[in-house]
Amino acid sequence: MKSRFITAMDLLQEEASKGDLTLRRVFQLLGEEGHAMLVLFFCLPFLQPIPIPGLSTPLGIMISVVAFFLYLQRPPWLPKRFENVKLSSELVIKVSEVAEKIWTYVSRIVKERLTFFHDLWFFRMVNLVVFVINAALLSLPLPIPFSNTVPAVGIILCAIGHMEKDGVFILFSYLWCLIVASFFATLAMGAINFV
């Protein structure tokens, strides 16, 4: 039996084969499947080292918005100004195919454990901070390799942890934040020295 995630990715591919998709349509297709799935899908284009011009800012904002509604335990909401932002059919198909391959491996190790990282109010707040800070860094239009990838990994780890109530993945996302902080601190120091 196919997992809920794989089924959702197949649905996206089927829709994308008919043409480009708006963010509103992606929300319609994945919104009912959960916030973490939307966040995960929005992060996958950034798993390659080269920043994607014009995409990181709107998707970074979307990740923050979805994470906020995840924290409130309410259905995802999309601001009207982003409803008609288009994702190319080629990008959607490629990202969903990569997502399926990644999930094939992840599903072997992910499981429900240390659920207090998912359930307790305090950790839900910490998780929101992880999502929002990483999404803010991801949204920066920096023409620097891996500047989108590094924060995207932290978001993906936390999103997988939320999808499956796997506290180990959520804990890894906290630890990954140390790498994110080091990466951007190094960039900032380099910029200051250059100036």
C-alpha positions in Angstrom: 0.0 0.0 0.0 1.3 3.4 -1.0 2.1 5.9 1.8 0.1 9.1 2.0 3.1 11.1 1.0 3.8 9.0 -2.2 0.1 9.2 -3.1 0.2 13.0 -2.8 3.4 13.3 -4.9 1.8 11.1 -7.6 -1.2 13.4 -7.6 1.0 16.4 -8.1 2.8 14.8 -11.0 -0.6 14.0 -12.6 -1.7 17.6 -12.3 1.7 19.0 -13.5 1.6 16.9 -16.6 -1.4 19.1 -17.7 0.6 22.4 -17.3 2.1 24.8 -14.7 0.5 24.9 -11.3 -0.2 28.0 -9.1 0.6 27.9 -5.4 -3.2 28.0 -4.8 -3.5 24.7 -6.7 -0.6 23.1 -4.8 -2.3 24.1 -1.5 -5.5 22.6 -2.8 -3.8 19.3 -3.6 -1.6 19.1 -0.5 -3.3 21.2 2.1 -5.6 18.5 3.4 -2.6 16.2 3.6 -1.0 18.3 6.3 1.2 21.3 6.9 4.5 19.3 7.2 4.0 17.8 3.7 3.6 21.3 2.2 6.7 22.5 4.0 8.7 19.5 2.8 7.5 20.0 -0.8 8.5 23.7 -0.8 12.0 22.9 0.5 12.9 20.2 -2.0 13.9 22.6 -4.9 16.7 23.9 -2.7 18.5 20.6 -2.1 20.8 21.5 -5.0 23.6 24.0 -4.3 22.8 26.8 -6.8 20.2 29.3 -5.5 17.0 29.6 -7.6 16.4 33.3 -8.5 12.9 34.5 -7.7 11.8 31.3 -5.9 13.5 31.4 -2.5 11.7 34.5 -1.2 8.0 33.5 -1.9 8.6 29.9 -0.9 10.4 31.0 2.3 7.5 33.2 3.2 5.1 30.3 2.5 7.1 28.0 4.7 6.8 30.5 7.6 3.0 30.9 7.0 2.4 27.1 6.9 4.6 26.6 10.0 2.6 29.2 11.9 -0.7 27.4 11.1 1.0 24.1 12.0 1.7 25.5 15.4 -1.9 26.8 15.8 -3.1 23.3 14.6 -5.3 25.0 12.0 -5.7 24.3 8.3 -3.0 25.9 6.0 -3.8 29.3 4.7 -2.4 31.1 1.6 -2.1 34.9 1.4 -4.0 36.2 -1.7 -0.9 38.0 -3.1 0.8 34.5 -3.5 -2.2 32.6 -4.8 -1.2 33.0 -8.5 2.5 32.5 -8.2 3.3 29.8 -10.7 5.5 26.8 -10.4 6.6 25.3 -13.7 5.3 21.9 -14.5 8.8 20.7 -15.1 9.9 21.9 -11.6 6.9 20.3 -9.9 7.4 17.0 -11.6 11.1 17.0 -10.9 10.7 17.9 -7.2 7.9 15.3 -6.7 10.0 12.6 -8.3 13.0 13.5 -6.1 10.7 13.6 -3.1 9.5 10.0 -3.8 13.1 8.8 -4.0 14.0 10.4 -0.8 10.9 9.1 1.0 11.7 5.6 -0.1 14.9 5.7 2.0 13.6 7.9 4.8 10.5 5.7 5.4 12.8 2.8 6.4 14.2 4.7 9.4 11.5 7.1 10.4 9.0 6.0 13.1 7.0 7.4 15.9 9.3 7.9 18.9 10.1 10.7 21.5 6.7 12.1 20.6 7.0 14.8 23.3 9.1 16.8 20.7 5.9 16.9 18.6 3.2 17.0 21.3 4.3 19.3 24.1 3.5 23.0 23.8 7.1 24.1 24.6 8.6 22.0 21.8 5.9 23.0 19.4 7.0 26.6 20.0 10.7 25.7 19.5 9.8 23.9 16.3 8.0 27.0 15.0 11.1 29.0 15.7 13.2 26.4 13.8 10.9 26.6 10.8 10.6 30.4 10.8 14.3 31.3 11.3 15.4 28.7 8.7 12.7 29.9 6.3 13.8 33.5 6.8 17.4 32.6 6.0 16.3 30.5 3.0 14.3 33.4 1.6 17.3 35.7 1.4 18.2 36.3 -2.2 21.9 35.5 -1.8 23.8 34.4 -5.0 26.0 32.1 -2.9 26.1 28.3 -3.3 24.4 26.3 -0.5 22.8 29.5 1.0 19.4 28.0 0.3 20.4 24.4 0.9 21.7 24.7 4.4 18.5 26.1 6.0 16.3 23.9 3.8 17.9 20.8 5.4 16.9 22.0 8.9 13.3 22.6 7.7 13.1 19.2 6.1 14.3 17.4 9.2 11.8 19.1 11.3 9.0 18.6 8.8 9.7 14.8 8.5 9.7 14.7 12.3 6.3 16.3 12.4 4.8 14.2 9.6 5.7 11.0 11.5 5.8 12.2 15.1 9.5 11.2 15.1 11.3 13.2 17.8 14.7 12.0 16.7 14.3 13.9 13.4 13.1 16.9 15.2 16.1 16.7 17.6 18.4 16.5 14.5 16.8 19.7 13.2 17.8 21.4 16.4 21.4 20.2 16.1 21.4 21.2 12.4 20.6 24.8 13.5 24.2 24.9 14.9 25.5 24.3 11.4 23.1 26.9 9.9 24.3 29.4 12.5 28.0 28.7 11.7 27.4 28.9 8.0 25.7 32.3 8.0 28.0 33.6 10.7 30.9 32.7 8.4 29.2 34.5 5.5 28.6 37.6 7.6 32.2 37.7 8.9 33.5 37.3 5.3 31.3 40.1 4.1 32.4 42.4 6.9 36.1 41.7 6.2 35.5 42.2 2.5 33.9 45.7 3.2 
